[in-house]
Amino acid sequence: MLIAVAALAALGVLLGVILSMAARFLSVDSDPLADELEQMLPNLQCGQCGFVGCRSAAEALSAGEAEVTLCPPGGVALAAKLAEKLHVEIDLSKMDHELLVAFVHEERCIGCTKCILVCPTDCIIGAPKKLHTVIASACVGGAACLEVCPTDCIEMVPVTVKQASVQSWNWPKPGSPQSTSSPQSPSSQLAMGSTD
């Protein structure tokens, strides 16, 4: 019995030494510029840039095979940072400055959950055969949910102001004309942080 335990322990130590030596001598050094660029990217792995993930996009950027404007979720700010890092000139006027997020028209939603399955950031909340809604602050505007929705209840709407915070929240006083007015458009609801 002791011989078997000792043999297994010796085998474990021997295999551990072999694996650590293989990791040291067979390792592949990564591009340090690609590592830095990957840290700058949002790492959402949404695929809107046309690459499999943010790592492959960073490698393409470091090799000069991709434009610095490739990341829609990063927007203009990220493109400017990438251009500064890579020392390239860009024309930011070509970029779409309007942030689009998904909005679910709940009266048409059947609760099929197809949108939830394709969302790369899990910003859609819902359950089977229940209404769904979108957390606008987590939506990157990938529009993958648009393609799979069988009832066309999802719409991409612009967010005109930053997401509501304690400083920017506007709560109408009860009985004021604003609180009794007609329902708001999806974009104004998202701008105020409401999804009702």
C-alpha positions as CSV (number, residue, x, y, z in Angstrom):
1,M,0.0,0.0,0.0
2,L,2.8,2.4,0.9
3,I,4.7,1.6,-2.3
4,A,1.6,2.5,-4.4
5,V,1.2,5.9,-2.5
6,A,4.9,6.6,-2.9
7,A,4.8,5.8,-6.6
8,L,1.8,8.0,-7.2
9,A,3.4,10.9,-5.3
10,A,6.7,10.5,-7.2
11,L,4.8,10.4,-10.5
12,G,2.9,13.6,-9.5
13,V,6.1,15.4,-8.7
14,L,7.8,14.3,-11.9
15,L,4.8,15.3,-14.0
16,G,4.7,18.7,-12.2
17,V,8.4,19.3,-13.0
18,I,7.9,18.4,-16.6
19,L,4.8,20.7,-16.9
20,S,6.6,23.7,-15.3
21,M,9.6,23.2,-17.6
22,A,7.4,23.0,-20.6
23,A,5.5,26.2,-19.6
24,R,8.8,28.0,-19.3
25,F,10.6,26.8,-22.4
26,L,7.6,26.5,-24.8
27,S,5.8,29.7,-23.8
28,V,4.9,32.3,-26.5
29,D,5.7,35.9,-25.7
30,S,2.7,38.2,-26.4
31,D,3.0,41.6,-28.1
32,P,3.2,44.1,-25.2
33,L,1.5,46.8,-27.4
34,A,-1.4,44.4,-28.0
35,D,-1.6,43.8,-24.3
36,E,-1.9,47.5,-23.6
37,L,-4.5,48.0,-26.3
38,E,-6.5,45.1,-25.0
39,Q,-6.6,46.8,-21.6
40,M,-7.9,50.0,-23.2
41,L,-10.7,48.2,-25.1
42,P,-14.0,47.6,-23.2
43,N,-13.5,43.8,-23.2
44,L,-17.2,43.2,-23.9
45,Q,-16.4,40.6,-26.6
46,C,-19.5,41.9,-28.5
47,G,-18.0,41.4,-32.0
48,Q,-19.3,44.7,-33.4
49,C,-15.8,45.5,-34.6
50,G,-15.8,42.4,-36.9
51,F,-13.2,40.5,-34.8
52,V,-13.9,37.5,-32.6
53,G,-13.1,39.4,-29.4
54,C,-11.2,42.3,-28.0
55,R,-7.9,40.4,-27.9
56,S,-8.0,39.8,-31.7
57,A,-9.0,43.4,-32.3
58,A,-6.1,44.6,-30.2
59,E,-3.7,42.3,-32.1
60,A,-5.0,43.7,-35.4
61,L,-4.6,47.3,-34.1
62,S,-1.0,46.7,-33.0
63,A,-0.2,45.2,-36.4
64,G,-1.8,48.2,-38.2
65,E,-4.5,46.0,-39.8
66,A,-7.5,47.8,-38.3
67,E,-8.7,51.3,-37.9
68,V,-8.7,52.9,-34.4
69,T,-12.4,53.6,-34.9
70,L,-13.3,49.9,-34.9
71,C,-15.0,49.8,-31.5
72,P,-18.6,51.2,-31.5
73,P,-19.1,50.7,-27.7
74,G,-15.9,52.6,-27.0
75,G,-17.1,55.5,-29.1
76,V,-15.2,58.7,-29.9
77,A,-13.4,58.8,-26.6
78,L,-11.8,55.3,-27.1
79,A,-10.9,56.1,-30.7
80,A,-9.1,59.2,-29.6
81,K,-7.2,57.3,-26.9
82,L,-6.2,54.6,-29.3
83,A,-5.1,57.1,-31.9
84,E,-2.9,58.9,-29.3
85,K,-1.4,55.5,-28.2
86,L,-0.7,54.4,-31.8
87,H,0.4,57.9,-32.9
88,V,-2.0,58.0,-35.8
89,E,-4.2,60.8,-37.2
90,I,-8.0,60.2,-37.3
91,D,-11.0,62.1,-38.5
92,L,-13.6,61.8,-35.7
93,S,-16.2,63.5,-37.7
94,K,-16.8,60.2,-39.6
95,M,-17.7,58.4,-36.4
96,D,-21.3,58.2,-35.3
97,H,-21.4,60.3,-32.2
98,E,-24.9,59.2,-31.3
99,L,-25.2,56.4,-28.8
100,L,-27.9,53.9,-29.6
101,V,-29.4,51.5,-27.1
102,A,-32.0,48.8,-27.3
103,F,-35.6,49.6,-26.2
104,V,-38.3,46.9,-25.8
105,H,-41.8,47.8,-26.7
106,E,-43.4,45.8,-23.9
107,E,-46.9,45.7,-25.4
108,R,-45.5,43.6,-28.3
109,C,-43.1,41.4,-26.3
110,I,-44.1,37.8,-26.1
111,G,-41.3,36.7,-23.8
112,C,-39.5,34.3,-26.1
113,T,-36.1,35.1,-24.6
114,K,-34.3,35.0,-27.9
115,C,-32.9,38.5,-27.3
116,I,-31.5,37.5,-23.9
117,L,-29.6,34.6,-25.5
118,V,-27.8,36.8,-28.0
119,C,-27.1,39.9,-25.9
120,P,-23.3,40.0,-25.3
121,T,-23.6,42.2,-22.2
122,D,-26.7,40.6,-20.6
123,C,-28.5,43.9,-20.4
124,I,-31.9,42.5,-21.2
125,I,-33.9,41.4,-18.2
126,G,-36.8,39.0,-18.5
127,A,-38.0,35.4,-18.2
128,P,-39.7,32.9,-20.5
129,K,-43.3,34.1,-21.4
130,K,-42.7,37.3,-19.3
131,L,-42.1,40.8,-20.5
132,H,-38.5,41.9,-21.1
133,T,-36.8,45.2,-20.6
134,V,-33.3,46.7,-21.2
135,I,-30.9,48.1,-18.8
136,A,-29.9,51.1,-20.9
137,S,-26.7,51.8,-19.0
138,A,-25.4,48.3,-19.8
139,C,-26.4,48.2,-23.5
140,V,-23.6,48.6,-26.0
141,G,-25.9,49.0,-29.0
142,G,-24.9,45.8,-30.7
143,A,-28.3,45.3,-32.2
144,A,-27.9,41.5,-32.2
145,C,-31.3,41.4,-30.4
146,L,-33.0,43.2,-33.3
147,E,-32.2,40.4,-35.7
148,V,-33.6,37.6,-33.6
149,C,-36.8,39.2,-32.3
150,P,-39.8,37.5,-33.9
151,T,-42.2,40.3,-33.1
152,D,-40.0,43.3,-33.9
153,C,-40.6,44.7,-30.5
154,I,-37.0,45.9,-30.1
155,E,-35.9,49.3,-31.4
156,M,-32.6,51.1,-31.3
157,V,-33.1,54.5,-29.8
158,P,-30.7,57.3,-29.2
159,V,-29.8,58.3,-25.7
160,T,-29.7,62.1,-25.8
161,V,-28.1,62.7,-22.4
162,K,-26.0,60.7,-20.0
163,Q,-27.8,58.1,-17.9
164,A,-29.7,59.5,-14.9
165,S,-27.7,60.1,-11.8
166,V,-28.7,61.7,-8.5
167,Q,-27.5,65.0,-9.8
168,S,-29.3,64.8,-13.2
169,W,-32.5,63.1,-12.1
170,N,-35.7,65.1,-12.8
171,W,-38.6,64.0,-10.7
172,P,-41.8,65.9,-11.5
173,K,-43.9,67.2,-8.6
174,P,-47.3,65.5,-8.2
175,G,-50.1,67.4,-9.9
176,S,-47.7,69.4,-12.1
177,P,-48.5,69.5,-15.9
178,Q,-45.4,67.5,-16.5
179,S,-46.4,64.5,-14.3
180,T,-49.9,64.3,-15.9
181,S,-48.8,64.6,-19.5
182,S,-49.0,61.9,-22.1
183,P,-46.5,59.0,-22.1
184,Q,-43.0,59.8,-23.1
185,S,-41.1,58.6,-26.2
186,P,-38.7,55.7,-25.7
187,S,-35.7,58.0,-26.1
188,S,-36.8,60.5,-23.5
189,Q,-37.6,57.6,-21.1
190,L,-34.1,56.2,-21.6
191,A,-32.6,59.7,-21.2
192,M,-34.3,60.1,-17.8
193,G,-33.4,56.5,-16.8
194,S,-36.9,55.2,-16.8
195,T,-38.0,52.1,-18.7
196,D,-41.7,52.1,-17.8
